[in-house]
């Protein structure tokens, strides 16, 4: 029986060679990776929730969502696990090849194991292909889309997901293949026959998940996957200035390395670490927790008694409801991020709206209440982006919460607001820093 997402996260190690290696890569992507272990700890950190009952509801919903095959969470985890397990076996062969090159009387190993550069290249491009397939599963895309993935990688990849791609560039590209690894990979895959790739054990392990009806078509997808992210990888190296030597130096701060031969070190790390599975579990956990939190918040909001509204506010709300039609572009308030995000309305039921966030996969789609959405006329805005009659959120320091309001007047950096759930006796002037 497959483990639940709770078991997988609870069993993540807090300190081993994989964790040490990922920590060593922090200088390439500072602050992006925090080794979150323990499912409840993940919930508290990701959502900010502290109420034990709410956390339990999120746990329960996460288990249900994870085991629903329509969501693709389990499939993504299995892909990350499969590529790492197969990769470890191939890394052992590559390591044997390197040992054969270093020690003369063991030279026969070089003749019976695959050439390390070819093995490493196939390993790297297959990991990219698996990342794209897992990304598509997590975001509800009907088929793997390298172009959509490349766009998201450049704009929205962060946390464990970004760290995984950084590790791919560093550990599977730069260290074993050198600073010109992109050129080397391009040359190798351009001159390699699909049937040769099909004999690779890593390819065999993930073949059923690769698009295509035969080895040639599957290899075509792998090549397309690599080409889609080649620019991003080149940009990462150029932006950070990371080199094989700097990687070796930073790795040495976390783990003891007895050999200074970089491709030997790379083969050893490939065999000794499972960074794809480790960060993959964290990526899936974050996705399922964020979605579960959203659904639980919507349920709790429906269970809570609605505040009494004055007649003018109720009339305004009914009027606003007519403006929030299907296919309308709106802004949705994210309480965790304390900011508004663009979305389109896909369904309307009474005063609830099912929205799709622009630039995000369908796994982020959710139901929101009317209090959490607004229209925004940017043309009539002041220099700070606000306009009279615009719906905003106002921070109340005393209650430590955001309240919905409409702007009635603007004077410089101050705004006179009317709170939508209250009568006019609560109207007040607020500073720029207090509104969103």
C-alpha positions as CSV (number, residue, x, y, z in Angstrom):
1,X,0.0,0.0,0.0
2,X,1.4,3.4,-0.9
3,X,2.3,5.8,1.9
4,X,0.2,8.9,2.5
5,X,1.6,12.3,1.9
6,X,1.7,12.7,5.7
7,X,3.9,9.7,6.1
8,X,6.2,10.8,3.3
9,X,6.7,14.2,4.8
10,X,7.0,12.9,8.4
11,X,9.8,10.5,7.2
12,X,11.9,13.1,5.5
13,X,15.3,13.3,7.2
14,X,16.3,16.4,9.0
15,X,20.0,15.8,8.4
16,X,21.7,13.5,6.0
17,X,24.0,13.8,3.0
18,X,21.2,15.0,0.8
19,X,20.2,17.7,3.2
20,X,23.8,18.8,3.6
21,X,24.3,19.0,-0.2
22,X,21.1,21.1,-0.6
23,X,22.2,23.4,2.1
24,X,25.5,23.8,0.4
25,X,23.7,25.1,-2.7
26,X,22.0,27.9,-0.8
27,X,24.6,30.3,-2.1
28,X,23.3,29.8,-5.6
29,X,19.7,30.4,-4.7
30,X,19.9,32.2,-1.3
31,X,17.0,31.6,1.1
32,X,14.9,29.5,-1.3
33,X,15.1,26.2,0.5
34,X,14.1,25.4,4.1
35,X,14.2,21.7,5.0
36,X,10.6,21.6,6.2
37,X,9.9,18.2,7.8
38,X,6.9,17.0,9.7
39,X,3.5,17.4,8.1
40,X,1.9,19.6,10.8
41,X,5.0,21.8,10.8
42,X,4.6,22.2,7.1
43,X,0.9,23.2,7.6
44,X,1.8,25.8,10.2
45,X,4.7,27.2,8.2
46,X,3.0,27.4,4.9
47,X,-0.5,28.6,6.0
48,X,0.3,30.4,9.2
49,X,-2.5,28.5,11.0
50,X,-2.1,27.7,14.7
51,X,-5.6,26.4,15.6
52,X,-5.3,22.6,16.2
53,X,-8.8,22.0,14.8
54,X,-8.1,23.9,11.6
55,X,-4.8,22.1,11.2
56,X,-6.5,18.7,11.6
57,X,-9.1,19.7,8.9
58,X,-6.2,20.6,6.6
59,X,-4.5,17.2,7.3
60,X,-7.7,15.3,6.6
61,X,-8.4,17.2,3.4
62,X,-4.8,16.8,2.2
63,X,-4.9,13.0,2.6
64,X,-8.1,12.9,0.6
65,X,-6.8,15.1,-2.2
66,X,-3.5,13.3,-2.4
67,X,-5.1,9.9,-2.8
68,X,-7.6,11.2,-5.5
69,X,-6.0,10.0,-8.8
70,X,-7.6,12.9,-10.7
71,X,-5.3,15.3,-8.9
72,X,-2.0,13.9,-10.0
73,X,-0.2,14.3,-6.6
74,X,0.6,10.6,-6.2
75,X,1.8,10.4,-9.8
76,X,4.2,13.3,-9.3
77,X,5.6,11.7,-6.2
78,X,6.1,8.3,-8.0
79,X,7.9,10.1,-10.8
80,X,10.3,11.8,-8.4
81,X,11.0,8.6,-6.6
82,X,11.4,6.5,-9.8
83,X,13.9,8.9,-11.4
84,X,16.0,9.0,-8.2
85,X,16.1,5.2,-7.7
86,X,17.0,4.6,-11.3
87,X,19.5,7.4,-11.2
88,X,21.2,5.9,-8.2
89,X,21.8,2.6,-10.0
90,X,23.2,4.4,-13.0
91,X,25.4,6.6,-10.8
92,X,26.9,3.4,-9.4
93,X,27.9,2.4,-12.9
94,X,29.2,5.9,-13.7
95,X,31.2,5.8,-10.4
96,X,32.7,2.5,-11.4
97,X,33.7,4.1,-14.7
98,X,35.5,6.9,-13.0
99,X,37.3,4.4,-10.6
100,X,38.4,2.5,-13.7
101,X,39.8,5.7,-15.2
102,X,41.7,6.6,-12.0
103,X,43.2,3.2,-11.2
104,X,45.2,1.5,-13.9
105,X,44.8,-2.1,-12.8
106,X,41.0,-1.6,-12.6
107,X,40.9,-0.2,-16.1
108,X,38.7,-3.0,-17.2
109,X,35.8,-1.3,-15.4
110,X,35.9,1.4,-18.1
111,X,35.2,-1.2,-20.7
112,X,32.2,-2.8,-19.1
113,X,30.3,0.3,-17.8
114,X,28.7,3.1,-19.9
115,X,30.7,6.2,-20.8
116,X,30.1,8.6,-17.9
117,X,29.4,11.7,-20.0
118,X,26.7,9.9,-22.0
119,X,25.2,8.4,-18.9
120,X,25.2,11.8,-17.2
121,X,23.6,13.5,-20.2
122,X,20.8,11.0,-20.4
123,X,20.3,11.3,-16.7
124,X,20.0,15.1,-16.7
125,X,17.7,15.4,-19.7
126,X,15.4,12.6,-18.3
127,X,15.2,14.5,-15.0
128,X,14.1,17.6,-16.9
129,X,11.5,15.6,-18.8
130,X,10.2,14.1,-15.5
131,X,10.1,17.6,-13.9
132,X,7.9,18.8,-16.8
133,X,5.5,15.8,-16.5
134,X,5.2,16.2,-12.7
135,X,4.6,20.0,-13.1
136,X,1.8,19.2,-15.6
137,X,0.3,16.7,-13.2
138,X,0.4,19.1,-10.3
139,X,-1.1,21.9,-12.3
140,X,-3.9,20.0,-14.0
141,X,-2.5,20.4,-17.5
142,X,-4.0,17.8,-20.0
143,X,-0.5,16.9,-21.3
144,X,3.1,17.7,-20.6
145,X,3.9,21.2,-21.9
146,X,7.6,22.2,-22.1
147,X,6.7,25.8,-23.1
148,X,4.3,26.3,-20.2
149,X,6.8,24.8,-17.8
150,X,9.7,27.0,-19.1
151,X,7.6,30.1,-18.5
152,X,6.6,29.1,-15.0
153,X,10.2,28.1,-14.2
154,X,11.4,31.6,-15.2
155,X,8.6,33.5,-13.4
156,X,7.2,31.5,-10.5
157,X,9.4,28.6,-9.5
158,X,10.5,29.0,-5.9
159,X,11.2,27.1,-2.6
160,X,11.9,23.3,-3.0
161,X,10.9,23.4,-6.7
162,X,13.5,26.0,-7.6
163,X,16.1,24.4,-5.4
164,X,15.6,21.1,-7.2
165,X,16.3,22.7,-10.6
166,X,19.3,24.5,-9.2
167,X,20.6,21.2,-7.9
168,X,20.0,19.7,-11.3
169,X,22.2,22.3,-13.0
170,X,24.9,22.1,-10.3
171,X,25.1,18.4,-9.5
172,X,24.0,16.9,-12.8
173,X,25.4,19.5,-15.1
174,X,28.3,21.7,-13.9
175,X,30.1,19.2,-11.7
176,X,30.2,16.1,-13.9
177,X,30.3,17.8,-17.3
178,X,32.1,21.1,-16.7
179,X,31.4,24.8,-17.4
180,X,30.5,24.0,-21.0
181,X,27.9,21.4,-19.9
182,X,25.1,22.8,-22.0
183,X,27.1,22.7,-25.2
184,X,28.3,19.2,-24.3
185,X,24.8,18.0,-23.7
186,X,23.5,19.5,-26.9
187,X,26.3,17.7,-28.8
188,X,25.7,14.4,-27.2
189,X,21.9,14.3,-27.6
190,X,22.2,15.5,-31.2
191,X,24.6,12.7,-32.0
192,X,22.9,9.9,-30.1
193,X,20.4,7.5,-31.6
194,X,17.0,7.0,-29.9
195,X,17.6,3.3,-29.6
196,X,20.8,3.9,-27.6
197,X,18.8,6.1,-25.2
198,X,16.1,3.4,-25.0
199,X,18.6,0.9,-23.6
200,X,19.4,3.3,-20.7
201,X,17.9,1.9,-17.4
202,X,16.7,5.3,-16.3
203,X,14.9,5.7,-19.6
204,X,13.3,2.3,-19.1
205,X,12.2,3.2,-15.6
206,X,10.2,6.3,-16.7
207,X,9.4,5.3,-20.3
208,X,5.7,4.6,-19.7
209,X,5.3,8.2,-18.4
210,X,7.0,9.8,-21.4
211,X,4.8,11.1,-24.2
212,X,5.1,9.2,-27.5
213,X,4.3,5.9,-29.0
214,X,7.9,4.7,-29.6
215,X,11.5,5.3,-28.6
216,X,12.0,7.9,-31.3
217,X,9.0,10.0,-30.3
218,X,9.9,9.7,-26.6
219,X,13.4,10.8,-27.3
220,X,12.0,13.7,-29.3
221,X,10.0,14.9,-26.2
222,X,13.2,14.6,-24.1
223,X,15.1,16.7,-26.5
224,X,12.3,19.3,-26.6
225,X,12.2,19.3,-22.8
226,X,15.9,20.1,-22.7
227,X,15.7,22.8,-25.3
228,X,12.9,24.5,-23.5
229,X,15.0,25.1,-20.3
230,X,18.4,25.5,-21.8
231,X,18.1,29.3,-21.8
232,X,17.0,29.3,-18.1
233,X,20.0,27.1,-17.1
234,X,22.4,29.2,-19.1
235,X,20.9,32.3,-17.4
236,X,21.2,30.8,-13.9
237,X,24.9,30.1,-14.4
238,X,25.6,33.6,-15.9
239,X,23.6,35.4,-13.2
240,X,25.1,33.5,-10.2
241,X,28.6,33.0,-11.5
242,X,28.5,29.5,-10.2
243,X,31.4,27.3,-11.4
244,X,32.5,23.6,-10.8
245,X,35.3,24.9,-8.5
246,X,33.0,27.1,-6.4
247,X,30.5,24.2,-6.0
248,X,33.3,22.0,-4.8
249,X,34.4,24.6,-2.3
250,X,30.9,25.1,-0.9
251,X,30.2,21.4,-0.8
252,X,33.4,21.0,1.2
253,X,31.9,23.3,3.9
254,X,29.1,20.8,4.6
255,X,30.6,17.4,3.7
256,X,34.0,15.9,3.8
257,X,35.3,15.2,0.3
258,X,38.5,13.2,0.0
259,X,38.9,13.4,-3.8
260,X,39.3,16.7,-5.7
261,X,38.4,15.1,-9.1
262,X,35.1,16.9,-9.9
263,X,33.4,14.4,-12.1
264,X,34.4,11.6,-9.6
265,X,32.8,13.8,-6.8
266,X,29.7,14.3,-9.0
267,X,29.3,10.6,-9.6
268,X,29.6,9.9,-5.9
269,X,27.0,12.6,-5.0
270,X,24.6,11.2,-7.7
271,X,24.8,7.8,-6.0
272,X,24.7,9.0,-2.4
273,X,21.9,11.6,-2.6
274,X,18.2,11.6,-3.5
275,X,17.6,15.3,-3.8
276,X,14.9,14.8,-6.5
277,X,12.7,12.7,-4.3
278,X,13.4,14.8,-1.2
279,X,12.5,18.1,-2.7
280,X,9.8,16.5,-4.9
281,X,7.9,15.4,-1.7
282,X,8.2,18.9,-0.3
283,X,6.9,20.4,-3.6
284,X,3.9,18.1,-3.6
285,X,3.3,18.6,0.1
286,X,3.2,22.4,-0.4
287,X,0.8,22.1,-3.3
288,X,-1.6,19.9,-1.5
289,X,-1.5,21.9,1.7
290,X,-2.1,25.2,-0.1
291,X,-5.1,23.7,-1.9
292,X,-6.4,22.0,1.3
293,X,-6.1,25.3,3.2
294,X,-8.1,27.1,0.6
295,X,-10.9,24.6,0.7
296,X,-11.0,24.4,4.5
297,X,-11.1,28.2,4.7
298,X,-14.1,28.3,2.3
299,X,-15.9,25.7,4.4
300,X,-15.2,27.5,7.7
301,X,-16.5,30.8,6.1
302,X,-19.8,29.1,5.1
303,X,-20.1,27.6,8.6
304,X,-19.6,31.0,10.3
305,X,-22.6,33.3,11.0
306,X,-22.7,36.2,8.5
307,X,-22.3,39.7,10.0
308,X,-25.3,42.1,10.1
309,X,-25.0,44.6,7.3
310,X,-26.7,47.9,7.0
311,X,-29.2,48.3,4.1
312,X,-26.9,50.5,2.0
313,X,-24.1,47.9,2.2
314,X,-26.4,45.1,1.3
315,X,-27.7,47.0,-1.7
316,X,-24.2,47.8,-2.8
317,X,-23.2,44.1,-2.5
318,X,-26.2,43.0,-4.6
319,X,-25.3,45.6,-7.2
320,X,-21.7,44.4,-7.2
321,X,-22.7,40.8,-7.6
322,X,-24.1,41.6,-11.1
323,X,-20.6,42.8,-12.1
324,X,-18.9,39.6,-11.1
325,X,-20.0,37.5,-14.1
326,X,-18.4,34.4,-15.6
327,X,-15.3,35.1,-17.7
328,X,-14.9,38.5,-15.9
329,X,-11.3,39.4,-14.9
330,X,-11.2,40.3,-11.2
331,X,-8.7,40.6,-8.4
332,X,-8.8,38.1,-5.5
333,X,-7.5,38.8,-2.0
334,X,-5.0,36.4,-0.7
335,X,-5.0,36.6,3.1
336,X,-1.7,34.7,3.5
337,X,0.2,36.9,1.1
338,X,-1.8,40.0,2.0
339,X,-2.1,41.0,-1.6
340,X,-4.5,40.9,-4.6
341,X,-4.0,38.5,-7.5
342,X,-5.6,38.6,-10.9
343,X,-8.1,35.9,-11.8
344,X,-11.0,35.1,-14.0
345,X,-14.4,33.9,-12.8
346,X,-15.3,30.4,-14.1
347,X,-18.5,29.7,-12.1
348,X,-20.9,31.7,-10.0
349,X,-23.2,30.2,-7.3
350,X,-25.1,32.7,-5.2
351,X,-22.4,34.9,-3.6
352,X,-19.6,32.4,-4.2
353,X,-17.2,32.6,-7.2
354,X,-15.0,29.9,-8.6
355,X,-11.8,31.6,-9.9
356,X,-8.8,30.7,-11.9
357,X,-5.6,32.6,-11.1
358,X,-3.9,34.0,-14.2
359,X,-0.5,32.5,-14.7
360,X,-1.2,29.6,-12.3
361,X,-2.3,26.0,-13.0
362,X,-5.8,24.8,-12.3
363,X,-4.8,23.1,-9.0
364,X,-4.9,26.7,-7.5
365,X,-8.5,27.2,-8.7
366,X,-10.8,27.8,-5.7
367,X,-14.2,29.1,-4.5
368,X,-14.0,32.6,-2.9
369,X,-16.7,34.8,-1.4
370,X,-17.7,38.2,-2.7
371,X,-15.8,39.9,0.1
372,X,-12.6,38.6,-1.3
373,X,-12.9,39.8,-4.9
374,X,-13.0,43.2,-6.6
375,X,-12.9,45.0,-9.9
376,X,-10.2,47.5,-10.4
377,X,-10.2,50.5,-12.8
378,X,-6.6,51.2,-13.2
379,X,-7.2,54.2,-15.5
380,X,-8.9,56.2,-12.7
381,X,-6.2,55.4,-10.1
382,X,-3.9,57.9,-8.3
383,X,-0.2,57.5,-8.3
384,X,-0.4,54.8,-5.7
385,X,-2.9,52.7,-7.7
386,X,-6.0,53.6,-5.7
387,X,-9.3,55.3,-6.9
388,X,-12.5,56.6,-5.4
389,X,-15.2,53.9,-5.0
390,X,-12.5,51.2,-5.3
391,X,-12.8,48.3,-3.0
392,X,-9.7,47.8,-0.7
393,X,-8.6,46.0,2.4
394,X,-7.8,48.1,5.4
395,X,-5.5,46.9,8.3
396,X,-6.9,47.2,11.8
397,X,-4.0,47.3,14.2
398,X,-6.2,46.7,17.3
399,X,-7.8,43.6,15.9
400,X,-4.9,42.6,13.8
401,X,-7.0,41.8,10.8
402,X,-7.9,43.1,7.3
403,X,-11.4,44.6,6.7
404,X,-13.1,45.3,3.4
405,X,-13.8,48.9,2.6
406,X,-14.4,51.3,-0.2
407,X,-12.5,54.6,-0.8
408,X,-14.8,57.6,-0.5
409,X,-12.2,60.4,-0.8
410,X,-8.5,60.8,-1.5
411,X,-6.2,63.5,-0.2
412,X,-2.5,63.0,-1.0
413,X,-1.3,59.9,0.8
414,X,-4.5,59.6,2.9
415,X,-7.8,57.8,2.1
416,X,-11.2,58.2,3.6
417,X,-12.8,54.8,3.7
418,X,-16.2,53.3,4.4
419,X,-16.2,49.8,5.9
420,X,-18.6,47.6,3.8
421,X,-19.9,45.6,6.8
422,X,-20.5,48.6,9.0
423,X,-22.5,51.8,9.1
424,X,-21.0,55.3,8.3
425,X,-20.1,56.0,12.0
426,X,-17.0,53.8,11.4
427,X,-15.9,55.8,8.3
428,X,-12.3,57.2,8.8
429,X,-9.2,58.5,7.3
430,X,-6.3,55.9,6.9
431,X,-2.8,56.2,5.7
432,X,-1.4,54.7,2.5
433,X,0.5,52.0,4.6
434,X,-2.8,50.7,6.0
435,X,-4.5,49.8,2.8
436,X,-4.1,47.3,0.0
